[in-house]
Amino acid sequence: MEDYEIGADILGKLRAKKGSVKGLCLAPRVGNKKKVYALVCQTLKLHAALSHAIQSADLLHHERQLTLDLALVVVHDLLFARRGVMCGGWVKPAVMRHRDALRAALAEYARSRGIDTTGMGAARVAAAVAALEEQATPTLPRYVRVNTLRTTVDAVVQHFTALHAAHSPGACQYGGVLDNWHALQKGHFYRDPHLPELLVFPAGTDFHLDPLYKAGEIILQDKASAFPAFILAPPAGAHVVDACAAPGNKTSHLAAVMQGEGYVTAFDQDARRLDLLKDMTYRAGCRSVRAVHGSFLEVDPVSMPRVTHLLLDPSCSGSGIVSRLDSLVDVVLSGERNDDPDRLASLAKFQTEIVLHAMKFPAADLVSYSTCSVHAQENEHVVAAVLAANPRFELAPRDRVLPAWPHRGDTGQGLSDEDANKVVRAAPEDGTNGFFVALFQRRKAAKVETDEEFTVENGYLPTDDEPAYAGPAHDKPRFVRRRADAGDQVAVDPTSAPASADRRPPPRGPPRGPPRPSSRPVKNKEKYNRNKPGKPHTPNPAHSQKQRSSDRPATRAMKKAAAAVDPAASTGREKKKKQKRATKKMSIVSK
């Protein structure tokens, strides 16, 4: 009974979008995690058949104490599990009273899906319906990304090869580089031909108990989901922004591409999902990641002048996800359609806004935009709108954007044939989830504009009466120039700033007052007061910090010799030592 109640509670939380399938099923409060996870997954897959059976039998009307979520998990076991309903209490009798009506409703659903149920018993009908629903979901390979921050691809290959040699359950044999994913054989794993750090395993391979997964050395990530960071390819030491980061797969991939050097600032508005990102990146050893709770659209671009690369994977319809159970939640539980015109229009507007905001960063050179959608309204249409709104950016050439990948953008969707060839699409036919990636780069001509209004990036603009900067190069103030019409900023040399630009921006942070006096006592008042106005400084040779060797005070040996001749010349330290030795001798004599 407890497993059914927990399963029903998880379905309710999924309906309210309060977690993911794996996160809720693997929570500490779940005792039988494996059974509950399987129950929830199968209930989601067979949700259409179960809902039809419950409605046709009018179960909730006759058994008013049953909730919809509890009825779904219990009816699933009644119709599809071999052992039937495994619980006691009032739930089992309440459902068993309607067993015949539920089985008849399932047979009716099977006939509506084209299954001939003539001469078939209840078990065979249930098996045929389950097989039909399973075929409706494409079976994709299981992809594993090697976390190069903690290990190497060769080391991971040797690990799984050793498991196969030891005849471990579920272990696979290494088969080299996989040229065609259709050639994937059961019991073998391969290297991906497009992403060097990606390994390909048969569908359904489980890694949650593998020591490499627990140590963060391998990360379970779909192939298409690894495209954005690989295409953006920020160099080591770069400043990168991941605008919609959680749960952190792409963030950790960025850190690995940068070899752990540089800075990755990850933004997300959902505090719970941001906690998942923090846990994930910590386990993966991503020390260069800084998680920020907040909206990327509220960030002032001028406040991050060193950011050169931005990865944007904003919210989308998720219409391309076919191998993840979480994609079923929006469809079967929340009732959201991924092809609703109004929702697509709203998403496209938000996606265009976030890309244009990323292009306002002063040093932004490359901006990647990706979605897990197959709709052109969220993909090619957004790219066309961005290029029309900001001509200072263009699409990067194909040889920069995964040139060996054959599936490119759709033509006739707002992009020219040349531009459509520069973007990347993925689909289940390619062995991945549906995906789209575009890479924007700043035009070179945008860096030589001169009719611009100057504003400060760091420091302030020099006025007419101020001398030119003559300090060290690393402390030299940097200035930017901004176009008044588009807000595009370009770094320039401060010596080229016009003399008429004498406006100073307000200082950042709270106003600074005079320094507070120290509460510590001053040991040398003469030295402390020598630089004060009205107190002229007269150097004292006796207090000089740097004296010649002939002026240095007597050494310790000289002090001891003087003390032997004149005991009154002994220092305070010598007196204490003598007193300590005398006290020690007295204690020994007394004993």
C-alpha positions in Angstrom: 0.0 0.0 0.0 2.9 2.4 0.8 4.4 2.0 -2.6 1.1 2.9 -4.3 0.6 5.9 -2.1 4.2 7.1 -2.8 3.7 6.5 -6.5 0.4 8.5 -6.5 2.1 11.3 -4.6 4.9 11.4 -7.1 2.4 11.7 -10.0 0.8 14.6 -8.2 4.1 16.4 -7.8 4.9 15.8 -11.4 1.6 17.2 -12.4 2.4 20.3 -10.3 5.9 20.5 -11.8 7.5 20.1 -8.4 10.3 17.8 -9.5 11.6 15.3 -12.1 10.8 11.7 -12.4 14.2 10.5 -11.2 14.6 13.1 -8.6 11.3 12.3 -6.9 11.6 8.5 -7.2 15.2 8.5 -5.8 14.3 10.7 -2.9 15.4 9.4 0.6 11.8 9.0 1.7 11.2 6.3 -1.0 12.0 3.0 0.4 11.6 0.6 -2.5 13.1 3.0 -5.1 13.5 0.5 -7.9 9.8 -0.7 -7.7 8.4 2.8 -7.3 10.5 4.1 -10.3 9.3 1.3 -12.5 5.7 1.8 -11.4 5.8 5.6 -12.2 7.6 5.1 -15.5 5.2 2.5 -16.8 2.2 4.5 -15.6 3.4 7.5 -17.6 4.0 5.4 -20.7 0.6 3.7 -20.5 -1.3 6.8 -19.3 -3.6 7.0 -22.3 -4.8 3.4 -22.0 -5.2 3.6 -18.2 -7.1 6.9 -18.4 -9.4 5.4 -21.0 -10.1 2.3 -18.8 -10.8 4.4 -15.7 -13.2 6.7 -17.5 -15.0 3.9 -19.3 -15.5 2.0 -16.1 -16.5 5.2 -14.3 -14.2 4.0 -11.4 -13.9 7.4 -9.7 -17.6 7.9 -9.6 -18.3 4.5 -7.9 -15.3 4.6 -5.6 -15.2 8.2 -4.4 -12.4 7.7 -1.9 -10.0 7.0 -4.8 -8.0 9.8 -6.3 -7.0 9.9 -9.9 -3.3 9.4 -9.3 -3.9 6.5 -6.9 -6.3 4.9 -9.3 -3.7 5.2 -12.1 -1.0 3.3 -10.3 -3.3 0.6 -8.8 -5.2 0.0 -12.1 -1.8 -0.3 -13.9 -0.9 -3.3 -11.7 -4.3 -4.8 -12.1 -4.2 -4.7 -15.9 -0.5 -5.0 -16.8 1.4 -6.5 -13.8 1.8 -10.3 -13.7 1.1 -10.5 -10.0 -1.7 -8.0 -10.0 -2.4 -5.6 -7.2 0.1 -6.2 -4.4 -1.4 -4.4 -1.4 -3.9 -4.8 1.4 -6.3 -2.4 3.0 -9.3 -0.9 1.3 -7.7 0.0 -2.0 -7.5 -3.6 -3.4 -11.1 -4.5 -2.8 -12.3 -1.2 -4.2 -10.5 -1.7 -7.5 -11.1 -5.5 -7.7 -14.9 -4.9 -7.7 -14.5 -3.3 -11.1 -11.9 -5.7 -12.6 -14.2 -7.0 -15.4 -15.3 -3.5 -16.5 -11.6 -2.3 -16.6 -10.5 -5.2 -18.6 -13.3 -4.7 -21.1 -12.4 -1.1 -21.4 -8.8 -2.0 -22.1 -9.9 -4.4 -24.9 -12.0 -1.6 -26.4 -8.9 0.7 -26.3 -6.8 -2.0 -28.0 -9.4 -2.4 -30.9 -9.4 1.4 -31.3 -5.6 1.3 -31.9 -6.0 -1.4 -34.5 -5.3 -4.5 -32.4 -7.3 -7.6 -33.2 -8.4 -9.0 -29.8 -10.4 -12.0 -31.1 -9.7 -15.0 -29.0 -7.2 -13.1 -26.8 -7.4 -13.2 -23.0 -6.9 -10.3 -20.7 -3.2 -10.9 -20.3 -2.5 -11.1 -24.1 -4.5 -7.9 -24.6 -2.5 -6.1 -22.0 0.8 -7.3 -23.5 -0.3 -6.2 -27.0 -1.2 -2.7 -25.8 2.1 -2.4 -23.9 4.0 -3.4 -27.0 2.1 -0.9 -29.1 2.8 1.9 -26.7 6.5 0.9 -26.5 6.8 1.1 -30.3 5.3 4.5 -30.3 8.3 5.8 -28.4 11.6 5.7 -30.5 14.4 3.7 -28.9 17.6 5.7 -28.9 21.1 4.7 -27.8 22.3 5.5 -24.3 25.0 8.2 -24.5 27.7 8.8 -21.8 29.9 11.8 -21.8 33.3 11.4 -20.3 34.1 14.1 -17.8 37.6 15.1 -18.9 38.0 17.2 -15.7 38.3 14.0 -13.7 39.4 11.3 -16.1 40.2 10.4 -19.8 38.3 8.6 -22.5 40.9 5.9 -22.7 40.6 5.3 -18.9 36.8 5.0 -19.1 37.1 2.6 -22.1 39.5 0.4 -20.1 37.1 0.4 -17.1 34.2 -0.9 -19.1 36.4 -3.3 -21.0 37.6 -4.8 -17.7 34.0 -5.2 -16.5 33.2 -7.1 -19.7 36.3 -9.3 -19.2 35.1 -10.0 -15.6 31.7 -11.1 -16.9 29.9 -8.4 -14.9 26.1 -8.3 -15.4 25.2 -5.9 -18.1 28.8 -5.2 -19.2 29.4 -4.4 -22.8 32.3 -5.1 -25.1 34.2 -2.3 -26.8 33.5 -2.0 -30.6 35.6 1.0 -31.7 34.1 4.0 -33.4 30.5 3.8 -34.4 30.0 5.2 -37.9 26.2 4.5 -38.1 24.1 4.3 -35.0 21.8 1.8 -36.7 24.8 -0.6 -36.6 24.8 -0.5 -32.8 24.9 -4.1 -31.5 23.5 -5.4 -28.2 26.3 -6.0 -25.7 28.7 -3.5 -27.3 29.7 0.1 -26.7 31.4 2.5 -29.1 33.0 5.9 -29.4 30.9 8.6 -31.1 32.3 9.8 -34.5 31.3 13.4 -34.0 32.0 14.2 -30.3 35.3 12.7 -29.1 34.4 12.5 -25.4 31.1 10.7 -26.0 30.5 6.9 -25.7 27.5 5.1 -27.1 25.8 2.2 -25.3 22.7 0.1 -26.1 19.4 1.6 -25.0 18.4 0.9 -21.4 21.9 0.5 -20.1 21.9 1.5 -16.4 24.9 3.4 -14.9 23.4 4.7 -11.6 25.3 2.1 -9.6 28.6 2.4 -11.6 31.5 3.8 -9.5 32.4 6.2 -12.4 29.0 7.7 -12.3 29.0 8.1 -8.6 32.4 9.8 -8.7 31.4 12.2 -11.5 33.7 10.8 -14.0 30.9 10.0 -16.5 27.8 12.1 -17.1 24.6 10.8 -18.7 23.8 13.2 -21.4 22.1 12.9 -24.8 24.3 13.5 -27.8 22.3 16.4 -29.2 22.4 18.1 -25.7 26.2 18.0 -25.9 26.2 20.0 -29.2 25.9 23.6 -27.8 29.0 23.5 -25.6 31.0 21.6 -28.2 30.1 24.1 -31.0 30.6 27.2 -28.8 34.1 25.9 -27.8 35.3 28.6 -25.5 39.0 28.6 -25.0 40.7 27.9 -21.7 40.6 31.0 -19.5 37.6 32.6 -21.1 34.7 34.2 -19.3 31.5 32.4 -20.3 27.8 32.8 -19.3 25.3 29.9 -19.3 22.0 31.9 -19.3 19.5 29.1 -18.6 21.8 26.6 -16.9 19.9 24.1 -14.7 20.2 21.2 -14.2 23.9 21.6 -15.2 24.8 19.1 -18.0 25.8 21.9 -20.4 27.4 23.9 -17.6 29.7 21.1 -16.7 30.4 20.4 -20.3 31.5 24.1 -20.7 33.9 23.7 -17.8 35.4 20.6 -19.3 35.8 22.2 -22.7 37.7 25.0 -21.0 39.9 22.5 -19.2 38.7 23.9 -15.8 40.3 27.3 -16.5 38.4 30.5 -16.7 35.0 31.4 -15.4 31.5 30.0 -16.1 28.6 32.1 -14.6 25.4 30.0 -14.6 22.0 31.7 -14.2 18.7 30.1 -13.3 15.5 31.4 -11.8 14.4 28.2 -10.2 16.1 27.8 -6.8 15.5 24.0 -6.6 16.9 23.4 -10.0 19.8 25.6 -9.2 20.6 23.4 -6.2 20.7 20.4 -8.6 23.2 22.3 -10.7 25.4 23.0 -7.7 25.3 19.4 -6.7 26.0 18.2 -10.2 28.9 20.6 -10.9 30.4 19.9 -7.5 30.4 16.1 -8.2 31.9 16.7 -11.6 34.7 18.8 -10.2 33.7 22.1 -11.9 35.5 24.6 -9.7 35.2 27.4 -12.3 31.4 27.5 -12.1 29.6 30.3 -10.2 25.8 29.6 -9.8 23.6 32.7 -9.7 20.0 32.6 -8.7 18.2 35.1 -10.9 17.0 36.0 -14.3 19.6 36.5 -17.1 17.4 39.2 -18.6 17.8 41.3 -15.5 21.6 41.3 -15.7 23.2 44.6 -16.9 25.6 43.6 -19.7 28.0 46.4 -18.8 28.5 44.8 -15.4 30.2 41.8 -17.1 32.6 43.4 -19.5 34.9 40.3 -19.9 32.3 37.8 -21.0 33.1 36.7 -24.6 31.0 33.5 -25.0 27.4 33.0 -24.1 25.4 29.7 -24.2 21.7 30.1 -24.4 19.3 27.2 -24.0 16.1 28.9 -23.0 12.7 27.3 -22.3 11.0 25.8 -25.3 8.2 23.5 -26.2 10.3 20.3 -25.7 8.7 18.8 -28.8 11.9 17.1 -29.8 12.3 15.1 -26.6 11.3 11.5 -27.2 13.6 9.4 -25.0 13.0 11.2 -21.7 10.1 10.5 -19.3 10.0 14.1 -18.2 8.8 15.0 -21.6 5.7 12.9 -21.0 4.8 14.9 -17.9 3.9 18.0 -19.8 1.8 16.1 -22.3 0.0 13.4 -20.3 -0.2 15.0 -16.8 -0.1 18.8 -17.3 -2.1 18.6 -20.4 0.2 21.0 -22.3 0.4 20.6 -26.0 3.8 21.2 -27.5 2.3 22.5 -30.8 -0.2 25.1 -29.4 0.2 28.2 -31.6 -0.3 30.7 -28.8 2.3 29.0 -26.6 4.8 28.7 -29.5 4.4 32.4 -30.3 5.0 33.3 -26.6 8.1 31.1 -26.5 9.5 32.5 -29.7 9.1 36.0 -28.4 11.0 35.2 -25.2 13.7 33.3 -27.1 14.3 36.2 -29.4 14.5 38.6 -26.4 17.0 36.6 -24.6 19.3 36.2 -27.7 19.2 40.0 -28.3 20.0 40.6 -24.7 23.0 38.4 -24.9 24.3 40.3 -27.9 24.5 43.5 -25.7 27.4 42.3 -23.7 30.3 44.5 -24.6 32.9 41.8 -25.3 30.5 39.1 -26.6 32.0 37.5 -29.7 30.1 34.2 -29.9 26.6 33.4 -28.8 25.1 29.9 -29.2 21.3 29.4 -29.3 19.8 26.0 -28.9 16.4 24.4 -28.3 15.0 20.8 -27.9 12.2 21.7 -30.3 11.4 20.6 -33.8 9.2 23.6 -34.6 10.6 26.1 -37.1 8.8 28.9 -35.1 11.2 28.3 -32.2 14.3 27.7 -34.4 14.7 29.2 -37.9 12.2 31.9 -37.3 13.9 33.1 -34.1 17.3 33.1 -35.9 15.9 35.2 -38.7 14.3 37.6 -36.3 17.6 38.1 -34.4 19.6 38.7 -37.6 17.1 41.3 -38.7 17.1 43.0 -35.3 20.9 43.1 -34.8 22.9 43.3 -38.1 26.2 43.4 -36.1 26.0 39.7 -35.7 25.9 37.0 -38.3 25.8 33.2 -38.4 29.1 31.4 -38.0 30.2 29.5 -41.1 29.5 25.8 -41.4 33.1 24.7 -40.9 32.8 26.3 -37.4 29.5 24.6 -36.6 29.9 20.8 -36.5 30.8 20.5 -40.3 30.6 16.7 -40.3 27.0 16.6 -39.1 24.7 16.1 -42.2 21.4 17.3 -40.9 21.2 21.1 -41.3 18.5 23.7 -41.0 15.2 23.8 -42.9 15.0 26.0 -45.9 12.1 28.2 -46.6 11.6 29.0 -43.0 12.9 32.6 -43.0 16.6 31.7 -43.7 18.4 31.7 -47.0 19.8 28.4 -48.2 23.3 29.6 -47.2 22.2 30.5 -43.6 20.1 27.3 -43.3 23.3 25.4 -44.1 25.1 27.1 -41.1 22.7 25.8 -38.4 22.3 22.3 -37.0 19.2 20.2 -36.6 18.9 16.7 -35.0 16.0 14.2 -35.0 15.3 10.7 -33.8 16.3 9.5 -37.3 19.8 10.7 -36.4 19.9 8.7 -33.2 19.2 11.6 -30.9 16.4 13.7 -29.5 15.1 16.5 -31.6 17.4 19.5 -31.3 18.5 22.8 -32.9 21.7 24.8 -32.6 22.8 28.1 -34.1 26.0 30.0 -33.5 26.1 33.8 -33.8 29.4 35.6 -34.2 30.1 39.3 -34.1 30.9 40.8 -37.5 34.4 42.2 -37.8 33.1 45.4 -39.3 31.2 46.1 -36.1 34.5 46.7 -34.3 35.7 49.6 -36.3 32.7 52.0 -36.0 33.7 55.5 -35.1 30.5 57.5 -34.9 29.8 56.4 -31.3 29.2 57.9 -27.9 31.8 57.0 -25.4 31.0 55.6 -22.0 33.2 54.2 -19.3 33.7 50.5 -18.6 36.2 50.6 -15.9 37.3 53.8 -14.2 36.2 57.1 -15.8 36.7 59.2 -18.9 39.6 61.7 -18.7 38.8 65.4 -18.9 40.6 68.1 -20.9 42.8 69.2 -18.0 43.8 65.7 -16.9 47.1 64.2 -18.1 47.3 61.0 -20.1 47.7 57.7 -18.3 51.4 56.8 -17.6 51.1 53.9 -15.2 51.8 50.2 -15.7 50.0 48.4 -18.6 48.0 46.0 -16.3 46.5 48.9 -14.4 45.6 50.9 -17.5 41.9 51.8 -17.5 39.8 50.4 -20.3 37.1 52.3 -22.0 34.3 51.2 -24.3 32.4 53.0 -26.9 28.7 52.5 -27.4 26.4 53.2 -30.3 23.5 55.3 -29.1 21.0 53.4 -31.2 21.8 49.8 -30.5 23.8 49.6 -27.3 26.6 47.7 -28.9 29.9 48.2 -27.1 33.5 47.7 -28.4 36.7 48.0 -26.4 39.0 50.7 -27.4 42.2 52.4 -26.2 41.7 55.2 -23.6 44.1 57.5 -25.4 41.6 57.6 -28.3 38.8 59.1 -26.2 37.8 62.5 -27.4 38.6 65.5 -25.2 34.9 66.6 -25.2 33.8 63.5 -23.3 34.1 64.9 -19.8 31.1 63.3 -18.2 31.9 61.0 -15.3 29.5 58.1 -14.4 28.4 57.8 -10.8 30.7 55.6 -8.7 29.6 52.0 -8.1 28.6 50.8 -4.7 27.9 52.8 -1.5 29.6 56.1 -1.0 32.9 55.8 0.7 33.6 58.1 3.7 37.0 59.0 5.3 39.0 56.1 6.8 38.1 55.2 10.3 40.9 55.7 12.9 42.5 52.5 14.1 41.6 51.3 17.6 45.0 49.8 18.2 47.5 51.8 20.4 50.2 53.6 18.5 53.6 52.3 19.7 55.8 54.9 18.0 54.0 58.3 18.2 57.0 60.1 16.7 56.9 57.9 13.6 53.1 58.1 13.4 53.0 61.9 13.6 55.9 62.7 11.3 53.7 62.8 8.2 50.9 64.9 9.8 50.6 68.5 8.6 52.1 71.0 11.0 54.5 68.4 12.5 57.8 68.6 10.5 59.7 65.3 10.4 63.3 65.3 11.7 64.9 62.0 11.1 66.5 60.4 14.2 69.6 58.3 13.4 68.9 56.1 16.5 65.4 55.2 15.1 66.5 54.7 11.5 65.3 51.4 10.0 68.3 51.1 7.7 71.6 51.7 9.5 75.2 51.1 8.4 76.9 48.1 9.9 79.1 50.4 12.1 76.0 52.0 13.6 74.1 48.8 14.4 73.4 48.1 18.1 75.6 45.6 20.0 75.2 41.9 19.3 74.0 39.4 21.8 77.6 38.3 22.6 78.6 41.9 23.3 75.6 42.3 25.6 76.5 39.2 27.6 80.1 40.4 27.9 79.0 43.7 29.2 76.6 42.1 31.6 79.4 39.9 33.0 81.5 43.1 33.7 78.6 45.2 34.9 75.5 43.1 36.1 73.4 46.3 36.0 73.9 46.4 32.2 71.9 43.1 31.8 68.7 43.5 29.8 65.2 42.6 31.1 65.2 39.4 29.2 68.4 38.2 30.8 67.0 39.0 34.2 63.9 36.9 33.6 66.1 34.0 32.4 68.2 34.2 35.5 65.2 34.3 37.8 63.7 31.3 36.0 66.9 29.3 36.4 67.1 30.3 40.1 63.5 29.2 40.7 64.2 25.8 39.0 67.2 25.2 41.2 65.3 26.0 44.4 62.6 23.5 43.4 65.1 20.8 42.9 66.8 21.5 46.2 63.5 21.4 48.0 62.7 18.0 46.6 
